[in-house]
């Protein structure tokens, strides 16, 4: 029997008591990579209020999971068409039965085997998450999968080694030993700090171009005056 979201919610514990139960990330490389994934997408979608990004946050989805805690939450996940607000955890029965639209796991020595096998099966069969990627900040191993029918199929990389995400409408690719978002045209999505620096550089360039144009105009006016021509 298929339960509705309301029936599922009625069977579940009080969600107000559920907090994220995730271990610390393995290294500073993993922290930096996670912050990069979150910060860049938050900046790109800064005018949107219809998504939620989970970073090292538990997804609660069943009584059995609450009892044995066999599976912890993804390192990074995205849920679209939902309210953008703070959450202590992602509680499926409190979110109209919604599971992530995209998941990214950051491989580490202690998690890589689980991420490639058990979690992949969980996300495919239980979560039915449309896209699943994993990336190792250490070895730079990078793979991506898209749900086709009932099974994940590998997403083929392009010539640069990037993989297209239909859920993001962006590429994911390894650049400078980091997993980055890139547009269909190949432009890298900046961090907020990179975007601010780019804006400052552009403003400085525009100011310089304005000064150069003014200097050229003054030089031309002086040349005309030397020829006895009133530049005005």
N, C-alpha and C positions, 0 to 999 in steps of 0.2 A: 504494500500500500504506500503510495506517495503522499507524504505529509505536506500540508501547506506551510508557509512561513509562520503563520499564526499558531498552528498546531505544534510545530517544532518549538516555537518560543515557549509555549505552555509547558512543555516537557523538560525544559532546560533550567539550570540553577539561576539564582538571582545574578544577573550580569553585573550589577553594581559592585559585587564582591570580587570580580575577576580582574586581575592585574597582569600585565605582561610578565612572563617568567623566562626571559631569555638570558643566556650566559653572555659575559663580556666578549667583545670581538677579539680575535686571536692576536692581532698585531696593529701597530700604528698604520701600516699599509692598508689594512682592512678598514680601519676607522676613516682614513683619508678618502678611500674609494667610496665608501658608503656616503660620506658627506658630499662628495662630488656628484654622485647620482641624484641625491635629494636636492641639493642646492641648485644645480643646473635646470632641473625640470621645474622646480618651484619658480625659478626666475623666468623661464620660458612661458609658463602658464600663470604668471603673476596676476593677470586680470580675470582669471577663471575661479569660480567657486564650486565647481561640480566634480571634484575629484578628491581622493584621499591617498596619501603616500604613507606606507608603513615602513619604518626603519628599525630592524631588529626587534620586531613587535610580534607577540604571540597571536595566532589566529585560533580562536576556540570554535570548535564545530561539532563536538559530540560528547556524550557522557563518558564513553570509553576513553576518549582522549584525556578528559579531565582526571580519570582514575589512574591511568598508567603513564601519561605524558610521553608516549612513544615518539611523538613528533613535535618539534618546536616550530616557532614561526620562521618565515623566510627572512633573509637579511634585508631584502627590499621587495616591496610589492605595491602595486597600483590598483586602485578600484576607481573606475570612472562612473560618471552619472550618479554621484552620491554627494552628500553634504560635506563640504570642507570644514572640519572642526576637529579640535583635539580629542583623542581617544586614548584610554589606558591600554586597550587591546582591541583587536578586531573580533567581535562576537557575532558570528554568522546569524544566529537566531534573533539578534537585535537589529540586524541590517537587512531585513526582508530576504534572508537566505542567500545574500550575495557573497560570492567568493571573488578573489582577485582576478583582474583581467590580464595582469602580467606579473611575473615573479622573476627576480634575479637573485641567485645565490652566489656568494663569494666563497670560493673553495678555500679550504685550509687543510692542514695535515689531519686534523681530527674530524673534519666533516665531509671531506671530498667523496669518500665512498658512499656515504648516506645520500649526499646531494645527487650523485649520478644514478642512484638506483632506487632506494626506498622513497625518497622525496619526489623523485621524478614520477614514480608510479602513483604516489598520493595525489600529486597535482594533476596528473592525467586522469585518473579514475574517479577520485572523490571530489576534488575541487573543480575539475573540468576547466582549468585555467587555460585560456586560449594560447598564451605564449609563455615559455619558460626558457630562461637563459642562465648560464653559469659562467663565472670568470674567476680566474686565480690571479690575485695581485702579485703572487710570487713567481709562478711559472708562465703566466700570461695565457694559460689555456682558456679558450673561449668557444662556447658552443651555444646554439640556439635551436629551439624547437617550437613548432606551431601545431596546434591540435587540428587534425584533419580526420573527420569522422570520430572514431573512438580512440585514436592513438596519436601520439606525438610523431611528427615527421621533422627531420633535420631541416633547418633553414640554410640554404646554400649561401655561402659568402660571395660578395662581388669581387672584382679584381683587387680591391684594397683590403679584402678580408673582412669588410663590414657586413653585417646582417640586418636586413630590413625588418622593422617591427611595424606590423599593421596597426597594433594597438596604440602605439606612440605616433605613428606617421613620421617616423624618424629612423635613421640607421643607428645601430649600436656598433661601435668599432674600437679597436685598441689603438690609441695614439699616445706616444710618449709614455708607454708602459701603464696607461690608465684606460679604463673603459669609459668612452665618451659618447654623447649623443651628437649626431650629425644630420643635417638636413638632406633632402633628396638631391640638392645641388652640391653637397659636399662641404657646406660651411659648418664649422664646429659650434655647438651651442655653448656659450661662455658661462663661467661662474658669475655670480653677482659682482665679484671683485674684478674679474676680467672685463665684464661689460662696462663697469664704471671707468676702468682705465681706457678702454676703447673710446668711450664717450669723451673723456678728457683729451685724448689724442686727436679725435675728430674736431673738437672745439678749437684746440690749439692750431690745427691745420687750417681751419676756416678763418681764424683770426690772422694767421700768417698770409693766407691768400688775399685777404682784404687789405692788409698792409702793403703787400706787393703791388696790388692793383692801384692803390692810392699813390704809391711811389712812382709807378709808371705814368699815372695821369699827371702828377706834378712835373715829372721830367719832360713829358710831352708839352705841357703848358709853357715851361721854361724855354723849350726849343722854339715854340711858336713866337714867344715874345722876342727871342733873339733875332728872329726873322722879320720883326716888325708887325707881327700878326697878333691881334688881341684874342687870346684863347677863350674869352667869354663872349 
